[in-house]
Structures are given as C-alpha cells and as structure tokens.
Amino acid sequence: MELRTKNPHFRETILKHLERQEFMKHIGCRLTVIEVGHVEAVIDLDVMHQQQIGLVHGGVTATIADVAAGFAGFTLVGPDEHTVTAEIKVSYFAKGQGSRLRAVGRVVKPGRSLHFCEADVYCMDDAGVETLIARATTTMAVIRP
C-alpha cells in the first residue's frame, strides 16, 4: 500500500507541533525519522522516567508510542487538518531498563476520518542492544477545520 501525503511541508509542521508540546520537551522526546506514514521517536532515559523499582514507567512507554503513531498518522493529513488519539491500546512484552527508548510508528490503514496506526517500542540496554518491550495499536481521528 502506497501512502500519500496531502501536505508537502508535513515534516516542518510536525516539528513545529512537537515544539509546542511542553510535556514532550519535559520528558526529552525527540523525533529522529519523519517520513510519509512512518515516524520514529526517542527518549534518552534518566531517573525521572523510572517507576519505583527502577524500570521505565509504563506511562512513558505509552507516551512515546502515542507520539510516534500519532505523528505517523499526521503525515497523511492536509495542511489545515490535525490528528488526535481516539483510542490506544498498549501491550507490554518485556521490562524497560536501559539508556534509551525508541518508538517506531506506522500507519497500518489510512482513512478519511480515522487512521489506524501502530508503534513498536524498543529499549536499548547499556550494551546498545535493543529489545522490543511494547506494541501500541491506535486509532487517530482526523480533525478538520
């Protein structure tokens, strides 16, 4: 399935939108890949990202998955449109412990008013080995002016 964007400036638009998200700045989330239907996000992990026994907090994992999947869907909307998360389900496969989270978001099925997306979340350990720790399935609602 070939995905097409309606906004030739989607990369710049996405980066501007991310810049306005104070929570993303607070947790250190940044985007490393922005392509049509595909976005990758990373967070360099610190103690603020941990829960009480030193693992990555599930909310951090869900957040990076939501950002990657959401912006993957956003790559397909027009210049005056937006996407918002209508639904998200996160399945956790392994504990997150290490130096970096990386989420790979992709559009599975685009639609006129809803995009169905996924994101895989990987945790890099201190030796540089990545492990798949979670997968999110999302429904992104397209918001028109």
C-alpha positions in Angstrom: 0.0 0.0 0.0 1.5 3.3 -1.1 0.8 6.2 1.3 0.5 9.7 0.1 0.7 13.0 2.0 -1.7 15.9 1.4 0.8 18.3 2.9 4.2 18.7 1.2 5.5 20.5 4.4 4.5 17.8 6.8 8.0 17.4 8.3 8.2 21.1 9.2 4.6 21.1 10.5 5.2 18.1 12.7 8.4 19.6 14.2 6.6 22.9 15.0 3.8 20.9 16.7 6.2 18.9 18.7 8.0 22.1 19.8 4.6 23.3 21.2 4.2 20.2 23.4 5.7 21.1 26.7 5.3 17.6 28.1 7.3 16.1 25.3 10.1 18.6 25.9 9.9 17.8 29.7 10.5 14.1 29.1 13.1 14.7 26.4 11.2 13.2 23.5 12.5 14.0 20.0 11.8 12.7 16.5 14.6 11.1 14.5 12.7 9.9 11.4 9.7 11.7 9.8 8.5 10.0 6.5 5.1 9.5 5.0 3.3 7.1 7.2 6.4 6.4 9.4 7.8 8.3 12.4 10.4 7.4 14.9 10.8 9.0 18.3 13.5 8.6 21.0 13.9 9.4 24.7 17.2 9.2 26.4 16.3 7.6 29.7 17.0 9.1 33.1 15.8 8.5 36.7 12.8 10.7 36.0 11.5 8.1 33.6 11.5 5.3 36.1 8.9 3.8 38.3 9.5 2.7 41.9 11.8 -0.3 41.2 13.9 1.4 38.5 12.1 0.2 35.4 10.8 2.6 32.7 7.4 3.8 33.7 4.6 2.3 31.6 3.2 5.8 31.0 6.5 6.8 29.4 6.3 3.8 27.2 2.7 4.5 26.2 3.5 8.2 25.6 6.4 7.6 23.2 4.2 5.0 21.3 1.4 7.5 21.1 3.7 10.2 19.8 5.2 8.0 17.1 1.9 6.5 15.9 0.1 9.9 16.1 2.6 11.7 14.0 2.8 8.8 11.6 -0.9 9.4 11.0 -0.4 13.1 10.9 1.9 12.8 7.9 -1.2 11.9 5.8 -3.4 14.9 6.6 -3.8 18.2 4.9 -2.2 21.5 5.9 -5.2 22.6 7.9 -6.0 19.3 9.5 -4.8 17.6 12.7 -4.9 14.2 14.3 -5.8 13.3 17.8 -5.7 9.9 19.6 -9.2 8.4 19.6 -8.1 5.1 21.1 -4.8 3.5 22.2 -4.0 0.0 23.5 -0.6 -0.8 24.7 0.7 -4.4 25.2 3.8 -4.7 27.3 6.2 -7.5 26.4 9.3 -7.0 28.5 10.6 -4.7 31.2 12.1 -1.5 30.1 15.5 -0.9 31.6 18.4 0.8 29.9 19.6 4.0 28.3 17.1 4.8 25.5 13.6 4.2 24.3 12.8 4.2 20.6 9.3 4.0 19.2 8.7 3.2 15.5 5.2 4.4 14.4 3.5 3.5 11.2 0.1 3.8 9.5 -1.5 0.4 9.1 -4.7 1.6 7.4 -5.4 5.2 6.5 -9.0 6.5 6.2 -10.9 9.7 5.6 -11.8 10.3 9.2 -9.7 7.7 11.1 -6.2 6.4 10.6 -5.3 3.0 12.2 -1.7 3.1 13.4 0.8 1.0 15.4 4.0 1.7 17.2 6.7 -0.7 18.4 8.7 0.5 21.4 12.3 -0.7 21.9 14.5 -0.3 24.9 18.3 -0.1 24.4 20.3 -1.6 27.2 23.7 -0.2 28.4 25.4 -2.5 25.8 23.5 -1.0 22.9 21.2 -4.0 22.4 17.5 -3.1 21.6 14.7 -5.2 22.9 11.0 -4.9 21.8 9.2 -4.1 25.0 5.8 -2.9 23.8 3.4 -2.5 20.9 0.6 0.0 20.7 -2.3 -0.1 18.4 -4.1 3.2 17.9 -6.9 4.9 16.2 -6.1 8.5 15.2 -9.1 10.8 14.5 -8.6 13.3 11.7 -9.7 16.8 12.8 -10.8 19.2 10.0 -11.4 23.0 10.4 
